[in-house]
Every structure is written in structure tokens, then in C-alpha cells.
């Protein structure tokens, strides 16, 4: 069974490039991003891990811990890391899970037989402080992910978790947001002191409430 939004992210124990972890314990009380890679020493993955390392500070600002997983072993990961630094100019500053037994890949349904019998697709799981899956994304092995988009998604998830709003298409942090349909326009005008703009009875905008 594939994981659905709102499911508890499966816990597991694993070896990583930064030592052994128990996943839920490692996550602690904050947010997490678990993302998979088809294999070590692959071109797209090399660029993705370097980009994640470059953006680690941005994830940390948002209270998000990042962790990668590949179905190769720890020795392979450790031999790959210098290549990533050489190619991208960044140190790998987050753990990479060694999943040669495919335990994590199977728990998180990361292997799609129609794509590859052995390698994981490029899955992303954003996990909230309650250990529930808040977002999933799945890319084919041939398509690299947009990590700035993942930061944008985190901004939206954290904002909408704490305020009665949604984010419109292409929204960026700091832009106006949409009032939740569950709130009447009259109540929204009382709730959102910065004002409410009604475009349609079901589409009301307000300035981002946490800015």
C-alpha cells in the first residue's frame, strides 16, 4: 500500500553516513524531508544532493531536517560523497541512509516496477511534527527535482497548518493568500485584520497573516 497524505510516516532504524538512526527519534518534534535516489554515482542524483546541501540552511530556517536514501550500501555512499563535493562544490551536510536491503524503499513504496524493478523513483516525503505525511512527490529517475519548489511547498504547508488560509497557484512567501472556504466573508473580515478582498463569494484574498 502506498502512503497517503495524513498517514503516519513509517518509523525505521537504519545506518546512515552520519551514524545509525531511529527515524522518528531523529525527526524529533520538527518537520522532516525524506527523499530517495535511484542509485549512487548517478548524474542527476549527484546534482540533487549537492543542491540540497547548498540549501540546507534554508531548510533549517524552516525547522526542517533533510535526509536522503539510496538502495546502495554505506561504503558506496562514502565513496560517492567526495564526487558530489568535487562536482557541486558543497559538502554533504546531512545524512544519507544506506538501504541496500530496500527496507525503507519498500516501507515508503519508492520502487515502482513499471519504472524500474530495482531502483527507487525520485520520491519526496514532507513530514510534519506530528509524524504525519503532509506532502508526497514522485518523479521518474530521469527528472531532477526543483528544491526551491520544495522550500516553497514547506512555506505553504507551515503557513496553512497554523492559519485558516490556502495558497494560490505559484504563490511565494510574502504574497497574498486565500481565505479558507470554511470561513464566511463576514467572519474573515473580523479574523484577518489586514483586510479581505472578495473576488468571488468563494475566492477571498488576504495578506499573508504571519508577515
trRosetta pair geometry for C-beta under 8 A, 3 or more apart (Angstrom, degrees):
i j d omega theta_ij theta_ji phi_ij phi_ji
1 109 7.4 -98 104 -63 33 135
2 109 4.4 -112 -112 71 71 173
3 7 4.9 -141 -160 64 83 143
3 9 7.3 34 -146 -112 151 58
3 10 7.6 -119 -85 -14 126 97
3 108 6.3 -30 -10 -143 131 61
3 109 6.4 -166 -2 21 80 117
3 125 7.2 19 84 -113 151 128
3 133 5.4 116 153 -32 123 166
3 136 6.6 153 88 -74 102 144
4 7 5.1 104 57 -25 66 114
4 133 7.2 150 98 72 30 133
5 133 5.7 -123 -122 104 40 96
5 134 6.8 37 -146 -155 91 20
5 135 7.1 21 -108 -87 106 31
5 136 7.0 -131 -68 1 79 99
6 132 5.6 -15 -151 -176 32 126
6 133 6.8 -41 19 62 21 80
7 132 6.7 150 79 -150 26 77
7 133 5.2 10 59 20 79 116
8 131 5.4 20 -150 119 83 104
8 132 5.9 -58 -94 -96 46 64
8 133 7.7 109 172 -12 3 82
9 23 7.5 -118 123 135 111 132
9 24 7.8 160 84 -84 99 86
9 32 7.9 -124 59 71 172 125
9 34 7.5 140 -162 9 138 139
9 108 8.0 7 -155 -99 84 103
9 125 6.5 124 -118 154 121 139
9 127 4.6 -24 -31 -115 152 131
9 131 5.5 -125 35 177 93 73
9 132 6.9 161 -17 -137 82 14
9 133 5.4 124 -70 -61 85 82
10 23 7.8 50 109 66 59 153
10 107 4.3 -132 84 176 156 120
10 108 6.7 -139 36 -65 118 73
11 22 6.9 11 -178 176 106 84
11 23 5.2 -174 -148 59 58 106
11 24 4.5 -36 -110 -19 112 114
11 131 7.9 -15 -66 -161 93 134
12 22 7.7 -170 96 -150 32 52
12 23 5.1 47 48 -12 68 127
12 103 6.3 150 -153 131 138 115
12 104 5.7 -173 79 -91 167 84
12 107 6.0 -145 -57 -6 134 169
13 20 6.8 10 -177 -177 93 103
13 21 7.0 -177 -146 93 55 48
13 22 5.2 -26 -96 -99 81 69
13 23 7.5 -129 -76 -15 32 79
14 20 7.1 178 94 -147 35 65
14 21 6.0 -10 60 57 78 87
14 23 7.2 47 12 -57 106 94
14 69 7.9 -32 169 -116 168 108
14 97 4.7 11 136 -149 148 107
14 98 6.8 172 175 55 98 64
14 99 6.7 -23 -140 -82 132 79
14 103 7.3 -171 -91 75 102 123
14 104 6.2 3 -78 -49 145 126
15 19 7.8 -91 -151 170 63 24
15 20 5.5 -41 -103 -94 58 73
15 74 5.4 -58 127 -65 125 130
15 97 7.4 118 80 -156 46 60
15 98 4.8 -21 85 44 98 116
16 19 6.3 -4 63 61 87 34
16 20 7.1 144 18 -104 78 21
16 21 5.6 18 0 -2 126 113
16 67 7.3 -60 -124 -153 147 111
16 74 7.8 153 -170 -110 9 103
16 95 3.7 22 162 -175 140 121
16 96 6.1 152 -159 70 84 35
16 97 5.1 -45 -96 -93 91 50
16 98 6.7 -172 -97 0 33 78
17 74 6.8 165 -82 -147 61 84
17 77 5.2 -126 -71 131 113 132
17 78 6.3 160 -125 -76 101 77
17 81 6.8 128 -149 -63 152 138
17 92 7.2 4 105 117 155 131
17 95 5.5 172 50 -145 78 62
17 96 4.7 38 -4 41 121 86
17 98 7.7 121 -47 -39 67 94
18 21 7.9 40 82 -47 91 114
18 94 7.6 -83 -20 174 140 28
18 95 4.1 -97 23 -88 111 98
19 95 7.7 -82 42 -109 59 128
21 25 7.2 -170 -176 73 75 96
21 26 4.2 14 -165 -60 121 139
21 67 8.0 -95 57 -130 169 151
21 95 6.8 108 -26 126 140 173
21 97 7.8 -83 43 -100 122 96
22 25 4.0 46 82 24 105 120
22 26 6.3 170 74 -20 48 88
23 26 5.6 -58 -145 35 27 112
23 27 6.4 28 156 -22 64 103
24 27 5.6 -49 -149 31 33 114
24 131 5.9 6 -126 -115 104 131
25 28 7.3 29 173 -67 36 54
26 65 7.3 -157 144 125 87 155
26 67 7.4 54 130 -60 139 152
27 30 6.7 -147 171 63 70 68
27 32 4.6 -69 -123 -43 104 139
27 65 6.4 -166 -126 51 54 132
27 127 6.6 -62 -130 102 145 131
27 131 6.9 123 89 -100 155 82
28 65 7.6 99 29 -15 103 144
29 129 5.4 23 172 -153 59 107
30 63 4.5 -139 -150 166 119 97
30 64 6.9 -158 148 -91 112 28
30 65 6.3 105 88 -11 122 99
30 129 5.8 -40 -133 -95 14 91
31 62 6.9 -43 54 129 140 92
31 63 5.5 93 22 107 99 87
31 64 4.4 -42 94 -100 110 74
31 65 7.2 167 91 18 55 67
31 126 7.0 -9 -176 -174 109 86
31 127 6.7 155 -162 83 59 58
31 128 6.0 -30 -110 -125 82 38
31 129 6.3 -53 -63 -51 59 71
31 154 6.9 118 141 -145 157 110
31 158 7.3 -70 -54 -79 152 108
32 64 6.5 152 -100 -160 18 70
32 65 5.0 -24 -110 64 79 88
32 66 7.5 157 -163 -87 62 29
32 67 6.9 -11 -170 13 107 106
32 126 7.5 162 86 -157 49 44
32 127 4.4 -10 61 58 96 108
33 59 6.8 -95 16 -141 131 134
33 64 5.6 36 -14 173 103 118
33 65 7.4 -172 26 89 68 44
33 66 4.8 -16 65 -111 104 74
33 67 7.3 162 85 28 57 62
33 124 6.7 -16 -167 -165 97 92
33 125 7.1 160 -152 81 48 53
33 126 5.5 -16 -101 -103 81 65
33 127 7.4 -173 -77 18 31 79
33 150 6.8 74 -137 173 151 130
33 154 7.7 -64 -63 -77 123 123
34 67 5.5 -18 -107 73 69 94
34 68 7.9 146 -159 -104 52 21
34 69 6.6 18 -175 -9 94 116
34 108 7.1 -128 115 -106 135 162
34 124 7.5 153 83 -156 52 43
34 125 4.6 -5 58 56 97 105
34 127 6.8 37 -1 -12 102 120
35 48 7.8 -127 127 158 135 129
35 52 7.7 -162 52 -91 140 148
35 66 7.4 -16 12 -163 107 94
35 67 7.8 155 24 85 66 47
35 68 5.7 -35 73 -112 80 69
35 69 7.4 175 88 23 33 79
35 122 7.3 8 -178 -174 96 73
35 123 6.7 -172 -145 94 54 54
35 124 4.7 -4 -105 -105 98 73
35 125 7.4 -170 -74 23 54 64
35 145 7.3 -86 -160 13 142 164
36 68 7.3 133 -105 -167 25 67
36 69 4.9 -35 -106 72 74 94
36 70 7.0 137 -164 -84 66 47
36 104 8.0 178 -96 119 112 109
36 105 6.7 103 -133 -106 144 83
36 108 7.4 175 -45 94 132 135
36 110 4.6 97 -28 -152 175 142
36 120 4.2 -83 153 135 132 147
36 121 7.1 67 87 79 123 47
36 122 6.5 -169 79 -136 77 33
36 123 4.6 30 26 45 115 90
36 124 8.0 -137 17 -65 71 42
37 40 7.5 78 113 -71 129 45
37 42 7.1 173 171 48 105 124
37 45 4.2 77 -155 -125 124 126
37 48 7.0 179 -100 72 110 136
37 49 7.4 -11 -74 -53 149 107
37 68 6.1 22 -14 -179 114 114
37 69 7.1 177 20 85 77 44
37 70 4.4 -30 68 -89 103 99
37 120 6.7 71 75 69 23 116
37 122 7.1 23 -105 -109 43 76
38 42 5.9 9 72 10 104 172
38 45 6.7 -134 39 -53 78 126
38 70 7.5 4 77 -136 23 91
38 71 7.9 -39 177 20 33 106
38 116 6.9 68 -139 36 112 166
38 119 3.8 28 -161 174 88 125
38 120 5.6 -151 -100 61 44 63
38 121 7.3 18 -79 -104 90 19
38 122 7.2 -47 -35 -60 87 74
38 141 4.4 46 -61 -127 145 116
39 42 5.1 100 73 -33 84 125
39 45 7.2 -154 69 -7 46 156
39 70 6.3 107 -133 -169 21 113
39 71 6.7 -45 -97 53 67 91
39 72 6.1 87 -155 -40 67 114
39 119 5.5 -64 -37 -120 98 115
40 45 7.3 -119 -120 101 28 150
40 70 5.6 111 -52 137 76 155
40 72 4.3 -57 -6 27 115 161
40 76 4.7 167 34 149 163 111
40 77 6.2 -131 -96 -84 135 49
40 79 7.8 78 160 71 144 90
40 80 4.4 -122 -165 -62 110 150
41 46 7.7 28 -136 -61 26 112
41 76 7.6 -93 -13 -176 105 100
41 80 5.6 -125 -55 -109 71 107
41 83 7.0 58 -108 54 74 166
42 45 4.5 67 71 17 98 114
42 46 6.8 -167 83 -20 47 87
42 141 8.0 -64 169 -177 155 106
43 46 5.8 -56 -153 26 29 114
43 47 7.0 19 157 -11 63 103
44 47 6.0 -60 -159 37 36 106
44 48 6.3 33 148 -21 69 110
44 122 8.0 -74 124 -76 131 137
44 141 7.4 147 51 167 144 62
44 142 7.2 160 -40 -158 156 27
44 143 7.6 94 -149 97 153 8
44 144 4.6 -153 -162 -72 104 95
45 48 5.4 -57 -144 37 35 113
45 49 6.2 31 161 -18 70 105
45 70 7.3 66 -158 -95 151 130
46 49 6.4 -55 -146 35 25 105
46 50 6.6 23 155 -15 59 111
46 80 7.7 -131 -98 -180 89 103
46 83 6.4 -69 -128 123 124 106
46 84 5.4 -156 -152 -102 76 76
46 87 5.5 26 157 65 123 158
46 88 7.1 -175 154 -33 80 112
47 50 5.8 -60 -150 40 31 112
47 51 6.2 32 154 -21 67 108
47 87 7.4 -92 -79 129 62 128
47 88 6.7 146 -125 -82 47 117
47 144 6.1 -24 84 -124 121 150
48 51 5.7 -56 -148 36 30 110
48 52 6.4 31 155 -19 65 105
48 122 7.8 -153 -98 -138 167 125
48 144 5.6 -161 -67 -148 102 98
48 145 6.0 66 -125 38 120 95
48 147 7.4 142 -151 -49 73 118
49 52 5.7 -51 -147 35 33 113
49 53 6.4 36 153 -20 64 104
49 68 6.3 -19 -107 -60 99 167
49 84 5.2 -51 93 -137 121 144
49 88 7.7 -166 87 5 72 157
49 92 6.2 -12 162 -107 113 110
49 96 7.5 -2 -127 -84 132 125
50 53 5.7 -54 -150 35 32 112
50 54 6.4 34 151 -21 64 106
50 84 5.3 -169 -64 -177 90 91
50 85 7.8 166 -107 -85 100 29
50 87 6.5 -115 -56 90 151 94
50 88 2.6 -158 -151 -94 150 177
50 89 7.4 76 -161 42 123 56
50 90 5.0 129 -157 44 77 114
51 54 5.5 -53 -150 34 34 115
51 55 6.3 13 157 -3 67 111
51 88 7.2 -115 -43 -147 53 142
51 147 5.0 165 133 12 118 145
52 55 6.0 -68 -144 49 30 98
52 56 6.6 61 151 -64 64 80
52 59 8.0 13 -164 -22 78 142
52 66 5.8 -165 -177 150 118 155
52 68 7.2 140 71 -57 167 117
52 94 6.8 -76 133 33 115 138
52 147 6.0 -156 -82 -119 65 151
53 56 5.7 -16 -153 -27 34 116
53 84 7.6 114 -5 145 144 124
53 88 7.3 116 52 109 122 139
53 90 4.2 152 100 136 123 126
53 91 6.3 -166 -176 83 139 44
53 92 5.3 -102 -84 -111 135 42
53 93 5.3 116 -143 19 91 88
53 94 6.8 -150 -95 10 71 96
54 88 7.2 -116 -41 160 115 119
54 90 5.0 -103 -64 -85 79 158
55 58 4.6 -46 -172 36 80 119
55 59 6.2 82 130 -22 87 94
55 147 5.5 178 23 135 158 130
55 148 7.6 -151 -105 -76 149 60
55 151 6.7 -116 -179 -57 134 128
56 59 5.6 -54 -152 37 38 110
56 60 6.2 39 150 -22 69 106
56 66 6.4 -121 -118 31 81 130
56 93 5.3 -104 2 80 172 118
56 94 6.0 -173 -112 -41 126 114
57 60 5.4 -53 -145 36 33 114
57 61 6.6 44 152 -27 64 98
58 61 5.7 -42 -152 24 34 116
58 62 7.1 19 152 -5 59 106
58 151 5.5 -22 139 -116 127 139
59 62 5.9 -70 -160 45 35 104
59 64 4.2 -91 -175 78 88 106
59 65 7.5 126 140 -93 119 11
59 66 5.3 16 141 -34 171 114
59 151 7.0 -113 -77 -100 67 91
59 154 7.4 130 -126 -19 71 174
60 63 7.4 45 -171 -76 37 21
60 64 7.1 -107 -73 55 26 63
62 151 7.3 172 -15 -147 151 79
62 154 5.2 71 153 137 158 133
62 155 7.1 -97 -113 -75 136 63
62 158 6.5 -149 -165 -26 103 156
64 126 7.8 -42 -134 -141 127 92
64 154 5.8 -56 -53 -137 150 149
65 94 7.6 153 -177 -138 70 115
66 94 4.8 -20 86 -151 91 164
67 94 6.1 -140 -91 161 47 109
67 95 5.2 -6 -129 71 93 94
67 96 7.6 168 -170 -94 66 28
67 97 6.4 59 162 -32 107 102
68 94 7.0 103 -4 105 91 110
68 95 7.4 -164 37 105 70 52
68 96 4.6 -21 75 -115 104 76
68 97 6.8 -156 99 15 49 78
69 96 7.1 159 -90 -168 27 61
69 97 4.0 -14 -108 55 82 117
69 99 5.2 40 -175 -16 102 138
69 104 5.2 -110 -155 106 153 145
69 105 7.1 -171 134 -64 127 75
69 110 7.6 -149 92 -45 125 176
69 120 7.4 47 104 10 97 171
70 76 8.0 -114 103 102 126 119
70 77 6.8 153 53 -87 122 99
70 96 6.4 -3 11 179 102 110
70 97 7.3 157 23 74 53 69
70 98 7.7 -24 68 -115 76 40
70 99 6.5 170 85 36 29 100
70 120 7.4 -141 -130 29 48 126
71 99 5.1 -62 -105 92 49 93
71 100 6.2 97 173 -109 60 35
71 102 5.6 12 -128 -85 114 79
71 105 5.8 2 -81 -41 106 147
71 118 7.2 -164 98 160 160 79
71 119 6.7 -151 28 -125 134 50
71 120 6.1 154 -27 -18 111 102
72 76 3.9 -84 156 84 124 148
72 77 6.4 157 96 -49 106 75
72 80 7.9 92 87 -23 151 140
72 98 7.0 -73 101 -138 53 75
72 99 7.9 42 36 53 33 64
72 100 6.3 12 -171 -84 19 86
73 76 5.2 100 58 8 67 103
73 77 7.3 -123 108 -5 37 90
73 98 5.1 38 -157 -161 40 120
73 100 4.5 3 -72 -50 80 135
74 77 5.5 -51 -149 34 36 114
74 78 6.3 31 155 -17 68 106
74 98 4.1 -56 -59 -64 72 152
75 78 5.9 -57 -147 38 30 109
75 79 6.4 26 154 -16 64 107
76 79 5.9 -60 -149 39 30 108
76 80 6.2 30 153 -23 66 110
76 98 7.9 129 47 -123 93 101
77 80 5.7 -62 -149 35 29 112
77 81 6.6 42 155 -38 65 98
77 96 4.8 -179 -150 95 134 130
77 98 6.0 -112 -11 -81 134 90
78 81 5.9 -33 -146 10 33 118
79 82 7.3 -52 -174 25 36 102
79 83 7.9 32 138 -10 61 108
80 83 5.5 -61 -166 36 50 116
80 84 6.4 50 144 -25 79 102
81 84 5.6 -52 -151 30 37 113
81 85 6.6 35 154 -16 67 103
81 92 5.0 -98 -141 19 102 138
81 96 7.8 -160 -77 11 103 141
82 85 5.6 -54 -149 37 37 112
82 86 6.2 39 153 -21 68 106
83 86 5.6 -56 -148 36 32 112
83 87 6.1 22 159 -14 68 110
84 87 6.1 -60 -143 41 27 104
84 88 5.8 -18 174 20 66 116
84 90 7.4 -54 141 72 92 79
84 92 5.8 55 87 -53 142 111
85 88 6.9 -74 -125 56 18 81
85 89 7.0 48 -175 -123 54 9
85 90 6.5 -125 -120 76 61 34
85 91 5.8 22 -106 -95 114 47
85 92 7.0 -96 -58 -15 91 80
90 93 7.8 -80 163 -7 96 102
92 96 7.0 -21 172 -27 141 115
97 104 5.9 30 131 1 150 165
99 102 6.0 77 151 -95 96 28
99 103 6.2 -132 -150 43 89 73
99 104 4.6 -85 -116 35 135 109
99 105 5.7 129 146 -23 139 96
102 105 4.4 -59 -157 50 75 121
102 106 5.4 76 140 -26 91 99
102 111 6.8 1 -157 -30 125 140
103 106 6.2 -64 -152 37 22 104
103 107 6.4 22 154 -19 62 109
104 107 5.6 -53 -144 36 34 113
104 108 6.1 3 166 7 68 112
104 110 7.4 15 121 9 75 137
105 108 6.6 -76 -145 53 21 90
105 110 4.2 -98 -148 58 70 114
105 111 5.2 55 159 -29 117 100
105 120 5.1 -126 -127 -83 115 115
106 109 7.3 29 -166 -77 33 39
106 110 7.7 -76 -48 31 23 82
106 111 7.0 -19 -81 20 61 114
108 123 6.5 159 136 115 117 155
108 125 6.5 -100 -150 -35 129 145
109 112 7.9 55 161 -71 80 75
109 123 7.8 139 89 -100 67 158
110 120 3.9 -5 142 -141 111 111
110 121 6.3 -152 -176 43 64 72
110 123 4.7 -114 -119 10 90 141
111 116 7.1 -94 -154 85 80 84
111 117 7.7 24 178 173 116 24
111 118 7.2 -65 -138 178 126 11
111 119 7.2 152 -121 91 88 26
111 120 5.6 -76 -75 -99 66 58
111 121 7.4 151 -115 -5 24 78
112 115 4.3 52 85 17 105 112
112 116 7.1 67 68 36 68 65
112 121 5.1 20 11 -29 114 127
112 138 7.7 88 -38 -176 141 136
113 116 7.5 -102 -138 82 26 27
113 117 5.7 33 -136 -103 75 60
115 119 7.9 -94 117 78 98 91
115 121 5.4 52 83 -79 163 107
115 140 6.0 -161 -135 -134 128 84
115 141 6.6 143 165 -10 118 101
116 119 4.2 -20 123 48 154 89
116 120 7.9 -48 70 6 125 9
116 121 7.4 163 27 -64 105 70
116 141 6.5 47 -24 -28 136 141
119 141 6.2 40 116 -91 133 142
120 123 6.6 -82 170 8 111 104
121 138 5.5 36 118 -166 135 95
121 139 6.6 174 166 76 95 46
121 140 6.2 -64 -142 -122 103 32
121 141 6.2 -108 -126 -52 54 72
122 138 7.0 134 78 -161 60 45
122 139 3.8 -24 70 64 118 100
122 140 7.1 13 18 79 101 16
122 141 6.4 145 -28 -100 93 38
122 143 7.0 -128 30 76 145 74
122 144 7.6 -178 -119 -125 167 30
122 145 5.9 -165 157 -45 134 107
123 136 7.0 -26 -164 -164 93 92
123 137 7.1 152 -157 83 45 55
123 138 5.3 -10 -102 -104 73 77
123 139 7.9 -161 -67 27 31 67
124 135 7.4 -16 114 114 99 95
124 136 6.8 153 82 -156 63 43
124 137 4.2 5 48 51 111 99
124 138 7.7 -152 22 -67 71 40
124 139 8.0 43 -11 -2 102 98
124 145 6.7 109 -50 -124 132 155
124 150 6.6 -119 -166 -110 153 123
125 133 5.8 -65 -160 -130 103 101
125 135 7.4 159 -154 84 38 59
125 136 5.7 -6 -101 -103 69 77
126 133 7.4 101 72 -163 53 59
126 134 4.8 -62 102 67 98 100
126 135 4.1 23 36 47 116 100
126 136 7.9 -140 21 -64 73 38
126 150 7.6 173 -70 -161 117 92
126 153 6.6 -152 -41 123 157 119
126 154 6.5 -163 -136 -89 139 80
126 157 6.3 -172 132 -23 146 171
127 131 6.3 -5 178 -148 113 37
127 132 7.0 163 -153 79 71 27
127 133 6.0 -42 -100 -99 73 48
127 134 6.6 158 -115 7 18 91
128 131 7.2 -63 75 3 67 15
128 132 5.3 -8 43 58 109 79
128 134 4.8 97 -40 -46 100 123
128 157 7.5 -140 -84 159 101 123
128 161 7.0 156 -127 -112 133 151
133 136 6.3 12 174 -50 125 99
134 157 5.2 78 151 -151 139 137
134 161 7.9 -41 -129 -73 137 124
135 153 5.9 159 160 167 177 130
135 157 6.4 -102 -26 -77 123 138
137 145 7.3 104 113 -125 136 120
137 150 7.9 -115 17 -95 150 94
139 143 4.7 -122 -180 82 115 105
139 144 7.6 26 139 167 158 3
139 145 5.8 -156 -6 -76 153 84
140 143 5.3 74 58 12 82 102
145 149 7.6 -125 171 54 82 113
145 150 6.9 37 155 -39 122 121
146 149 3.9 59 101 5 111 117
146 150 7.1 167 98 -15 61 80
147 150 5.1 -40 -149 29 47 117
147 151 6.8 53 150 -19 65 95
148 151 5.6 -46 -153 33 39 113
148 152 6.6 44 146 -21 64 102
149 152 5.3 -50 -150 35 37 116
149 153 6.3 43 150 -23 66 102
150 153 5.4 -47 -147 33 35 116
150 154 6.6 39 151 -20 63 101
151 154 5.6 -51 -151 33 34 113
151 155 6.6 39 150 -21 64 101
152 155 5.6 -50 -153 32 34 114
152 156 6.6 31 151 -15 64 105
152 171 7.5 149 -177 90 109 70
152 172 6.5 -64 -126 -115 112 62
152 173 7.3 -140 -126 -26 66 88
153 156 5.7 -56 -152 38 33 111
153 157 6.2 32 153 -19 68 107
154 157 5.6 -54 -141 38 32 111
154 158 6.1 25 162 -14 67 109
155 158 6.3 -61 -146 40 24 104
155 159 6.2 22 157 -17 62 112
155 172 8.0 28 87 -167 155 42
155 173 4.5 -91 -168 -73 153 109
156 159 5.8 -59 -144 39 28 110
156 160 6.0 11 166 -7 67 114
156 167 4.4 -92 -129 13 111 150
156 171 6.5 104 -90 84 115 126
157 160 6.4 -63 -138 44 23 99
157 161 6.1 30 159 -29 61 110
158 161 5.8 -50 -144 28 28 116
158 162 6.9 2 164 0 59 112
159 162 6.7 -87 -163 45 25 94
159 163 6.1 -36 171 32 69 114
159 165 6.7 -48 142 74 102 115
159 167 6.9 82 76 -56 133 116
159 173 8.0 178 -47 -116 137 81
159 177 7.1 -149 144 -94 138 155
159 208 7.0 -60 -144 -154 140 103
159 209 7.9 136 -164 48 98 88
159 210 6.2 -143 -124 19 87 130
160 163 6.7 -77 -118 61 30 76
160 165 5.9 -116 -108 81 74 69
160 166 5.9 45 -116 -107 130 45
160 167 6.6 -103 -52 -16 120 92
162 210 7.2 54 90 -65 127 136
163 177 7.8 79 102 95 131 158
163 209 4.8 160 -133 53 153 138
163 210 6.6 -138 -36 -35 138 101
164 179 7.1 21 117 -161 91 66
164 180 4.2 -87 169 7 82 132
164 182 7.1 -106 -163 65 115 103
164 183 5.5 86 142 -33 140 136
164 191 6.9 -21 49 152 130 155
165 177 4.2 48 171 131 136 132
165 178 6.1 138 -167 72 79 49
165 179 6.2 -54 -110 -108 76 32
165 180 6.0 -109 -84 -39 23 81
165 206 6.9 -113 -104 56 125 110
165 208 7.9 172 110 -128 169 55
165 209 6.6 175 -19 -1 141 116
166 177 6.7 165 75 179 34 95
166 178 4.5 -28 66 69 87 109
166 180 6.3 113 -21 -92 91 63
167 171 3.9 -127 177 49 105 162
167 177 5.5 -55 -97 -128 61 94
167 178 6.9 178 -95 17 11 93
168 171 5.1 122 59 -57 62 108
168 176 7.8 17 10 95 123 81
168 177 7.3 -177 -8 -139 83 44
168 178 5.6 112 -55 -35 88 114
168 205 8.0 -26 -31 -103 133 103
171 175 5.5 -153 -152 70 75 126
171 177 7.0 57 -141 -102 145 72
172 175 5.3 84 59 -9 69 121
173 208 7.5 74 -166 -121 52 167
174 208 6.1 -116 -137 15 17 149
174 211 5.9 109 -120 -104 60 155
175 208 6.7 86 71 -41 31 116
176 197 7.8 -19 -160 34 150 123
176 205 4.6 32 157 -179 131 116
176 206 6.6 162 -158 80 90 23
176 207 5.7 -64 -106 -98 75 41
176 208 6.8 -139 -113 -37 24 70
177 205 7.0 148 78 -151 29 70
177 206 6.2 -29 65 65 78 74
177 207 7.7 42 19 154 80 15
177 208 5.4 91 -15 -95 111 65
177 209 7.4 -68 41 -7 134 82
178 203 6.7 -58 -138 -150 112 66
178 204 6.8 110 -161 71 64 53
178 205 6.1 -48 -98 -98 52 60
178 206 8.0 105 -141 21 10 77
179 183 5.8 -97 167 69 105 119
179 185 7.8 107 92 -106 158 57
179 188 4.6 18 -152 -132 151 141
179 192 6.9 -108 -97 -17 111 147
179 196 6.2 17 -47 -134 144 114
179 204 4.0 -19 31 85 123 109
179 205 7.2 -144 -12 -87 86 9
179 206 5.6 77 -62 -7 94 114
180 183 5.1 81 72 4 90 102
181 202 6.0 7 -118 -156 106 84
183 187 5.1 -125 -171 89 88 117
183 188 4.9 111 127 -68 119 89
183 191 6.6 -59 -163 17 147 153
184 187 4.6 89 56 12 85 101
184 188 6.7 -145 94 -10 42 88
185 188 5.4 -53 -143 35 32 116
185 189 6.5 36 157 -24 64 101
185 196 6.6 170 -157 126 77 146
185 198 5.8 10 -128 -86 136 128
185 201 7.2 -92 -37 -148 128 65
185 204 6.0 171 -108 -82 88 150
186 189 6.1 -52 -154 28 28 110
186 190 7.1 20 150 -9 60 105
187 190 5.8 -61 -157 40 38 109
187 191 5.9 32 150 -20 73 113
188 191 5.5 -59 -138 41 32 109
188 192 5.7 -6 174 13 72 112
188 196 4.8 93 124 -96 111 156
188 204 5.9 75 121 120 169 155
188 206 7.0 -145 174 -51 110 135
189 192 7.0 -60 -119 54 20 83
189 195 7.7 -2 -133 -144 74 40
189 196 5.0 -103 -85 21 68 128
192 195 6.8 -63 120 56 101 18
192 196 5.6 105 70 -62 126 94
192 206 4.3 -38 172 -151 159 153
192 207 7.8 155 177 47 115 70
192 209 6.3 -100 -124 -90 93 110
194 206 6.1 113 75 -178 102 91
194 207 4.2 -80 131 45 147 117
194 209 7.2 -161 11 -103 126 61
195 206 6.5 172 89 -132 51 79
195 207 6.9 58 53 0 87 100
196 204 5.3 2 -176 177 106 118
196 205 7.2 152 -159 77 55 42
196 206 5.1 -32 -100 -81 66 99
197 204 6.7 158 78 -161 45 64
197 205 4.6 -15 59 60 102 95
197 206 7.3 172 16 -75 74 46
198 201 7.0 16 -168 -95 118 34
198 203 7.6 113 -162 86 54 59
198 204 5.0 -26 -101 -105 64 90
199 203 4.5 -47 66 103 107 109
199 204 7.0 -173 17 -90 75 34
199 205 6.7 55 -20 -10 110 101
200 203 4.2 52 44 30 95 101
206 209 6.9 24 119 -58 120 89
207 211 6.9 -103 156 60 100 114
208 211 4.5 58 89 1 109 118
